[in-house]
């Protein structure tokens, strides 16, 4: 190829690619996403094991590195159970609809500059679109169809509840996510991921658009249904949500879609806010830091740091209530995003006219005043509601007539396990449990000092 491409690729550079180069990059991205999923399964279980003071997977290979391979072999070999009464066509298609869009969304992510592959200059990106960022939102919207169809086809109450939760959650958090993107578009002047990375050659957008970055971090957790926002598959409430009736390879496809979506939204955060494949300071002072194959390393480091954030959240925070999840999206993130976009648009317009840095100071002051006003208004509304509400009388613990308990039912607080006993329920009149107080509960009791694997995270 006689033409030498520029260091920062543009959309016209992709018109010069030959067919086998496109197939090679598609294969590289496909293999990267699969290997990242396998690594994250091991990494998540090991890190959470360390957080919970236990070893995690440690039997399959050194440090349990072969555990993801064992899981990948186990899932397809498990019995594929199809409940009676399900819509079989939709039941089989739903996992495919959930998994396929997760691969497509990564196609517009630039993971490096122009490099030489087999003596051909090519950008390290599968495709470049003028509206590339919108492709991620589109694929996320299509992926939720797989969850909805899975819940509907299963014909079960828990599956349907999980599907409805996922629909409401994705709609709520996609609005805030799209609004977080708007500020980046105003700064970069483009929706193309290549142009956005190029525009961050001097300043990463995580600095001037820090509020948008925080909003996106929250929304990307909600979009991927991860703790603390994993309400569509809340095990403690609805068993496994839309995946309750799935097993074998179809369950594995839902599992695969979740981890690939985690990688994709993390890569989008790196592209839009963290400079893409560009080296961080002070490595950027090195002349060759942003050329050749080194940028791929910087890109991977940033992506895996965000993926570690997912693991950190799972090992730290409990699952939220569903009303809290919806309130966060509709009452906080969306209004804050709208106010922030108006502020950013005003700042950009003023700076294009005057080119004065004092605009930032004025804009920051306006933002502080808006936040203070909203906080004061909310506090005043709560005080007003408390004053207008009729006085509530305390509900007695027991009914005055028959002595029965009133209010929300709770288990009796004199159960043996509240007192550290593993014995029977003789005190409450219930059937005795297996084992006696102070004795072994089962034959597989762990010996002192023995290290056992706990596979559940």
C-alpha positions as CSV (number, residue, x, y, z in Angstrom):
1,X,0.0,0.0,0.0
2,X,1.6,3.2,-1.2
3,X,-0.4,5.5,0.9
4,X,0.8,6.0,4.5
5,X,-1.9,6.7,7.0
6,X,-1.8,9.4,9.6
7,X,-1.1,8.7,13.2
8,X,-4.6,9.7,14.2
9,X,-7.0,7.7,12.0
10,X,-10.0,9.2,10.3
11,X,-13.0,7.7,8.7
12,X,-11.4,7.9,5.2
13,X,-8.6,5.6,6.3
14,X,-11.1,2.7,6.7
15,X,-12.0,2.9,3.0
16,X,-8.5,1.7,2.1
17,X,-8.6,-1.6,4.1
18,X,-8.7,-4.9,2.4
19,X,-11.1,-7.7,3.3
20,X,-8.7,-10.0,5.1
21,X,-7.5,-7.1,7.3
22,X,-11.1,-6.4,8.4
23,X,-11.7,-10.1,9.2
24,X,-8.4,-10.2,11.2
25,X,-9.4,-7.3,13.3
26,X,-12.9,-8.8,13.9
27,X,-11.2,-12.0,15.0
28,X,-8.9,-10.1,17.4
29,X,-11.8,-8.2,19.0
30,X,-13.9,-11.4,19.3
31,X,-11.0,-13.3,20.9
32,X,-10.2,-10.4,23.2
33,X,-13.7,-10.2,24.5
34,X,-13.9,-13.9,25.2
35,X,-10.5,-14.0,26.9
36,X,-11.4,-10.9,28.9
37,X,-14.6,-12.6,30.1
38,X,-12.7,-15.7,31.2
39,X,-10.1,-13.6,33.0
40,X,-12.7,-11.5,34.7
41,X,-14.5,-14.6,36.0
42,X,-11.3,-15.7,37.7
43,X,-10.2,-12.2,38.7
44,X,-13.6,-11.3,40.3
45,X,-13.7,-14.5,42.4
46,X,-10.1,-14.1,43.6
47,X,-10.5,-10.4,44.5
48,X,-13.8,-10.9,46.3
49,X,-12.3,-13.9,48.0
50,X,-9.5,-11.7,49.3
51,X,-12.0,-9.0,50.4
52,X,-14.0,-11.6,52.3
53,X,-10.9,-13.2,53.8
54,X,-11.1,-16.5,51.9
55,X,-9.0,-18.0,49.2
56,X,-11.5,-18.2,46.3
57,X,-10.8,-20.6,43.5
58,X,-7.5,-22.4,44.2
59,X,-7.9,-26.0,43.0
60,X,-7.9,-25.9,39.2
61,X,-4.4,-25.0,38.1
62,X,-1.9,-22.7,39.9
63,X,-3.8,-20.0,41.8
64,X,-7.0,-21.4,40.2
65,X,-6.2,-19.9,36.8
66,X,-7.8,-22.9,35.0
67,X,-11.2,-22.4,36.9
68,X,-12.7,-20.4,34.1
69,X,-11.8,-23.1,31.6
70,X,-13.4,-25.7,33.8
71,X,-16.6,-23.5,34.0
72,X,-16.6,-23.1,30.3
73,X,-16.5,-26.8,29.8
74,X,-19.0,-27.5,32.5
75,X,-21.8,-25.3,31.3
76,X,-22.3,-26.7,27.8
77,X,-22.2,-30.3,29.3
78,X,-24.9,-29.7,31.8
79,X,-28.4,-30.9,31.0
80,X,-30.4,-28.4,28.9
81,X,-33.7,-28.2,30.6
82,X,-36.7,-26.6,28.8
83,X,-39.7,-26.2,31.0
84,X,-43.1,-27.3,29.6
85,X,-45.4,-24.5,28.5
86,X,-42.7,-22.1,27.4
87,X,-42.6,-20.4,24.0
88,X,-39.8,-22.5,22.6
89,X,-39.0,-20.4,19.6
90,X,-38.6,-17.2,21.7
91,X,-37.0,-19.2,24.6
92,X,-34.2,-20.3,22.3
93,X,-33.7,-17.0,20.5
94,X,-33.6,-14.7,23.6
95,X,-30.1,-15.6,24.7
96,X,-28.8,-15.0,21.2
97,X,-30.4,-11.6,21.1
98,X,-28.9,-10.7,24.5
99,X,-25.3,-11.9,23.5
100,X,-24.9,-10.8,19.9
101,X,-25.3,-7.0,20.3
102,X,-22.7,-7.0,23.1
103,X,-20.0,-8.0,20.6
104,X,-21.1,-5.4,18.0
105,X,-20.8,-2.5,20.4
106,X,-17.1,-2.9,20.7
107,X,-16.6,-2.5,16.9
108,X,-16.4,1.3,17.1
109,X,-13.9,1.4,20.0
110,X,-10.4,2.6,18.9
111,X,-7.8,0.6,20.8
112,X,-4.7,2.0,19.2
113,X,-3.4,4.4,16.5
114,X,-2.3,3.4,13.0
115,X,0.1,0.5,13.0
116,X,1.7,-1.8,10.5
117,X,0.3,-5.3,10.2
118,X,1.9,-7.5,7.6
119,X,3.4,-4.4,6.0
120,X,-0.1,-2.8,5.7
121,X,-0.9,0.4,7.6
122,X,-4.2,0.1,9.4
123,X,-6.0,1.8,12.3
124,X,-6.5,-0.5,15.4
125,X,-10.3,-0.3,15.2
126,X,-12.9,-2.5,13.4
127,X,-15.1,0.3,12.0
128,X,-15.4,4.1,12.2
129,X,-18.8,5.7,12.0
130,X,-19.8,9.4,12.1
131,X,-22.3,8.5,14.8
132,X,-20.2,5.8,16.4
133,X,-21.1,6.5,20.0
134,X,-24.8,6.1,19.2
135,X,-24.1,2.5,18.1
136,X,-23.2,1.6,21.7
137,X,-26.6,3.0,22.9
138,X,-28.4,1.2,20.1
139,X,-26.8,-2.2,20.9
140,X,-27.5,-1.7,24.6
141,X,-31.2,-1.1,23.7
142,X,-31.4,-4.2,21.5
143,X,-29.6,-6.3,24.1
144,X,-32.4,-5.7,26.6
145,X,-34.9,-7.3,24.2
146,X,-33.1,-10.6,24.9
147,X,-33.8,-10.2,28.6
148,X,-37.4,-9.1,28.0
149,X,-38.1,-12.0,25.6
150,X,-36.5,-14.5,28.0
151,X,-38.8,-13.4,30.8
152,X,-41.9,-13.4,28.6
153,X,-41.1,-16.8,27.0
154,X,-40.4,-18.5,30.4
155,X,-44.0,-17.9,31.5
156,X,-42.9,-17.7,35.1
157,X,-43.6,-15.0,37.7
158,X,-40.0,-14.5,38.7
159,X,-38.8,-14.4,35.1
160,X,-41.5,-11.9,34.2
161,X,-40.6,-9.7,37.1
162,X,-36.9,-9.8,36.2
163,X,-37.8,-8.8,32.6
164,X,-40.0,-5.9,33.7
165,X,-37.4,-4.7,36.1
166,X,-34.7,-4.8,33.4
167,X,-36.9,-2.9,30.9
168,X,-37.6,0.0,33.4
169,X,-33.9,0.0,34.6
170,X,-32.4,0.2,31.1
171,X,-34.8,2.9,30.0
172,X,-34.1,5.0,33.1
173,X,-30.3,4.7,33.0
174,X,-30.0,5.0,29.2
175,X,-31.5,8.5,29.3
176,X,-28.9,9.6,31.8
177,X,-26.1,7.8,29.9
178,X,-27.1,9.6,26.6
179,X,-27.2,12.9,28.4
180,X,-23.7,12.3,29.8
181,X,-22.5,11.8,26.2
182,X,-23.9,15.1,25.1
183,X,-21.3,17.1,27.0
184,X,-18.6,15.2,25.3
185,X,-20.1,15.9,21.9
186,X,-20.2,19.6,22.7
187,X,-16.5,19.6,23.6
188,X,-15.3,17.4,20.7
189,X,-17.7,18.6,18.1
190,X,-18.2,15.1,16.8
191,X,-19.9,11.8,17.6
192,X,-17.1,9.8,16.0
193,X,-14.9,8.0,18.5
194,X,-11.7,8.7,16.5
195,X,-12.4,12.4,16.5
196,X,-13.2,12.3,20.3
197,X,-9.9,10.6,21.0
198,X,-8.0,13.0,18.8
199,X,-9.6,16.0,20.6
200,X,-8.2,14.7,23.9
201,X,-4.5,15.0,22.8
202,X,-3.8,17.7,25.3
203,X,-6.5,17.5,28.0
204,X,-8.6,14.4,28.9
205,X,-12.3,15.1,29.2
206,X,-12.4,13.6,32.7
207,X,-11.2,16.9,34.0
208,X,-13.5,19.6,32.5
209,X,-16.4,17.1,32.3
210,X,-15.9,15.4,35.6
211,X,-19.7,15.5,36.4
212,X,-20.5,13.8,33.2
213,X,-17.9,11.2,34.0
214,X,-19.4,10.5,37.4
215,X,-22.9,10.2,35.9
216,X,-21.6,7.8,33.3
217,X,-19.9,5.6,35.9
218,X,-23.2,5.2,37.7
219,X,-25.2,4.6,34.6
220,X,-22.8,2.0,33.2
221,X,-23.3,0.0,36.4
222,X,-27.1,0.2,36.0
223,X,-26.9,-0.6,32.3
224,X,-25.0,-3.9,32.9
225,X,-27.2,-5.0,35.8
226,X,-24.4,-5.3,38.2
227,X,-24.4,-5.0,42.0
228,X,-25.6,-2.7,43.6
229,X,-28.1,-2.4,40.6
230,X,-28.6,-6.1,39.8
231,X,-32.3,-6.0,40.5
232,X,-33.3,-7.9,37.3
233,X,-31.7,-11.0,38.6
234,X,-31.9,-10.4,42.4
235,X,-31.3,-13.8,43.8
236,X,-32.7,-12.9,47.2
237,X,-36.1,-11.7,45.8
238,X,-36.8,-13.3,42.4
239,X,-34.4,-16.3,42.3
240,X,-32.5,-15.3,39.2
241,X,-35.0,-13.1,37.3
242,X,-35.1,-13.6,33.6
243,X,-32.5,-16.5,33.8
244,X,-34.5,-18.6,36.3
245,X,-35.6,-21.2,33.8
246,X,-32.4,-21.2,31.8
247,X,-29.6,-23.8,32.0
248,X,-26.6,-25.1,30.1
249,X,-25.4,-23.1,27.1
250,X,-28.3,-20.7,27.1
251,X,-27.5,-19.6,30.6
252,X,-23.9,-19.3,29.7
253,X,-24.8,-16.9,26.9
254,X,-26.6,-14.5,29.3
255,X,-23.5,-14.8,31.6
256,X,-21.3,-14.0,28.6
257,X,-23.4,-11.0,27.5
258,X,-23.1,-9.5,31.0
259,X,-19.3,-9.6,31.1
260,X,-18.9,-8.4,27.5
261,X,-21.2,-5.5,28.2
262,X,-19.0,-4.6,31.2
263,X,-15.9,-4.6,28.9
264,X,-17.7,-2.5,26.3
265,X,-19.0,0.2,28.6
266,X,-15.6,0.4,30.3
267,X,-14.0,0.9,26.9
268,X,-16.5,3.6,26.0
269,X,-15.6,5.4,29.3
270,X,-11.9,5.2,28.4
271,X,-12.6,6.5,24.9
272,X,-14.8,9.4,25.9
273,X,-13.3,10.6,29.1
274,X,-9.9,9.0,29.7
275,X,-8.1,9.9,26.5
276,X,-8.7,6.6,24.7
277,X,-5.4,4.9,23.8
278,X,-3.3,7.9,24.7
279,X,-0.7,7.6,27.4
280,X,-1.2,9.2,30.8
281,X,1.0,11.8,32.1
282,X,4.0,11.7,32.7
283,X,4.4,8.8,30.1
284,X,2.9,11.2,27.5
285,X,6.2,13.2,27.8
286,X,7.9,10.3,26.0
287,X,7.9,10.9,22.3
288,X,7.1,7.3,21.4
289,X,4.4,6.8,24.0
290,X,1.5,7.4,21.6
291,X,2.9,5.6,18.5
292,X,3.3,2.0,17.6
293,X,1.9,-0.7,19.8
294,X,2.4,1.0,23.1
295,X,-1.0,2.7,23.1
296,X,-2.7,-0.7,23.2
297,X,-1.1,-1.3,26.6
298,X,-2.3,2.1,27.9
299,X,-5.8,1.3,26.6
300,X,-5.9,-2.1,28.3
301,X,-4.6,-0.7,31.6
302,X,-7.4,1.9,31.7
303,X,-10.1,-0.7,30.8
304,X,-9.0,-3.2,33.4
305,X,-8.9,-0.5,36.1
306,X,-12.6,0.3,35.4
307,X,-13.4,-3.5,35.4
308,X,-11.7,-3.7,38.8
309,X,-14.2,-1.0,39.9
310,X,-17.0,-3.4,39.1
311,X,-15.4,-6.0,41.3
312,X,-14.8,-3.5,44.1
313,X,-18.5,-2.5,44.0
314,X,-19.7,-6.1,44.1
315,X,-17.5,-6.9,47.1
316,X,-18.4,-3.7,49.0
317,X,-22.0,-2.5,48.4
318,X,-25.3,-4.4,49.1
319,X,-28.2,-4.6,46.6
320,X,-30.4,-1.5,46.6
321,X,-34.2,-1.4,46.8
322,X,-36.0,-1.1,43.5
323,X,-37.6,2.2,44.4
324,X,-34.2,3.6,45.4
325,X,-32.8,2.5,42.0
326,X,-35.6,4.3,40.1
327,X,-35.4,7.4,42.3
328,X,-31.7,7.7,41.6
329,X,-32.2,7.5,37.9
330,X,-35.2,9.7,37.5
331,X,-34.9,12.2,40.4
332,X,-31.1,12.7,40.6
333,X,-29.2,11.6,37.5
334,X,-31.5,12.9,34.8
335,X,-32.2,16.3,36.3
336,X,-28.5,16.7,37.1
337,X,-27.5,15.8,33.6
338,X,-29.9,18.3,32.1
339,X,-28.6,21.1,34.3
340,X,-25.0,20.1,33.5
341,X,-25.6,20.1,29.8
342,X,-27.2,23.6,29.9
343,X,-24.2,24.8,31.8
344,X,-21.7,23.2,29.5
345,X,-23.5,24.6,26.4
346,X,-23.5,28.1,27.9
347,X,-19.8,27.9,28.7
348,X,-18.9,26.6,25.2
349,X,-20.9,29.4,23.6
350,X,-19.4,32.1,25.8
351,X,-15.8,30.8,25.3
352,X,-16.2,30.6,21.5
353,X,-17.2,34.3,21.6
354,X,-14.8,35.7,24.1
355,X,-12.1,33.0,24.6
356,X,-11.9,34.0,28.2
357,X,-11.1,31.6,31.1
358,X,-13.2,33.6,33.5
359,X,-16.2,31.9,31.9
360,X,-15.2,28.7,33.7
361,X,-15.3,30.5,37.0
362,X,-18.7,32.0,36.3
363,X,-20.0,28.6,35.2
364,X,-18.7,26.9,38.3
365,X,-20.4,29.5,40.5
366,X,-23.6,29.0,38.7
367,X,-23.4,25.2,39.1
368,X,-22.7,25.6,42.9
369,X,-25.7,27.9,43.2
370,X,-28.0,25.5,41.3
371,X,-26.9,22.6,43.5
372,X,-27.5,24.6,46.6
373,X,-30.9,25.7,45.4
374,X,-32.0,22.1,44.6
375,X,-30.7,20.9,48.0
376,X,-32.5,23.7,49.8
377,X,-35.7,23.1,47.9
378,X,-35.7,19.4,48.7
379,X,-35.0,20.0,52.4
380,X,-37.8,22.6,52.5
381,X,-40.2,20.2,50.7
382,X,-39.5,17.4,53.2
383,X,-40.0,19.7,56.2
384,X,-43.3,21.0,54.7
385,X,-44.5,17.5,54.1
386,X,-43.7,16.5,57.7
387,X,-45.6,19.5,59.1
388,X,-48.7,18.9,56.9
389,X,-48.8,15.2,57.6
390,X,-51.2,14.1,60.3
391,X,-49.6,12.9,63.5
392,X,-49.0,9.1,63.3
393,X,-49.7,7.1,66.4
394,X,-47.2,4.5,67.4
395,X,-48.4,1.0,66.6
396,X,-48.2,-1.3,69.6
397,X,-46.2,-4.5,69.4
398,X,-49.3,-6.6,70.2
399,X,-52.9,-6.3,69.6
400,X,-54.7,-5.2,72.8
401,X,-57.6,-7.7,72.4
402,X,-56.1,-11.0,71.3
403,X,-52.4,-10.4,71.9
404,X,-51.3,-11.2,68.4
405,X,-48.4,-9.3,66.8
406,X,-49.1,-6.4,64.5
407,X,-47.1,-4.8,61.7
408,X,-44.6,-6.4,59.3
409,X,-44.1,-10.1,60.2
410,X,-40.6,-10.9,61.4
411,X,-39.2,-14.2,62.5
412,X,-39.0,-14.8,66.3
413,X,-35.8,-13.4,67.8
414,X,-35.3,-16.5,70.1
415,X,-34.3,-18.8,67.3
416,X,-31.1,-20.9,68.1
417,X,-29.0,-19.4,65.5
418,X,-29.4,-15.9,67.0
419,X,-27.5,-17.2,70.0
420,X,-24.7,-18.9,68.1
421,X,-26.3,-22.4,68.4
422,X,-26.5,-25.0,65.7
423,X,-28.9,-27.2,67.6
424,X,-32.6,-27.8,67.3
425,X,-35.6,-25.6,67.7
426,X,-36.7,-27.1,71.0
427,X,-37.1,-23.7,72.5
428,X,-39.7,-22.6,70.0
429,X,-41.5,-26.0,69.6
430,X,-40.3,-26.4,66.0
431,X,-38.8,-29.7,64.6
432,X,-35.2,-30.2,65.6
433,X,-32.5,-29.3,63.1
434,X,-29.8,-31.7,62.1
435,X,-26.9,-31.7,64.6
436,X,-26.8,-30.6,68.2
437,X,-25.5,-27.5,69.9
438,X,-21.7,-27.4,69.9
439,X,-21.5,-30.5,67.7
440,X,-20.8,-30.9,63.9
441,X,-23.7,-30.1,61.6
442,X,-22.5,-32.3,58.8
443,X,-19.9,-34.9,58.0
444,X,-17.9,-32.5,55.9
445,X,-16.8,-30.2,58.7
446,X,-13.5,-28.4,58.0
447,X,-10.5,-29.4,60.0
448,X,-8.7,-26.6,61.9
449,X,-6.2,-24.8,59.6
450,X,-7.5,-26.5,56.5
451,X,-8.0,-24.1,53.6
452,X,-11.2,-24.7,51.6
453,X,-12.5,-23.1,48.5
454,X,-15.7,-21.2,48.5
455,X,-16.8,-20.9,45.0
456,X,-19.7,-18.5,45.4
457,X,-18.8,-14.9,45.3
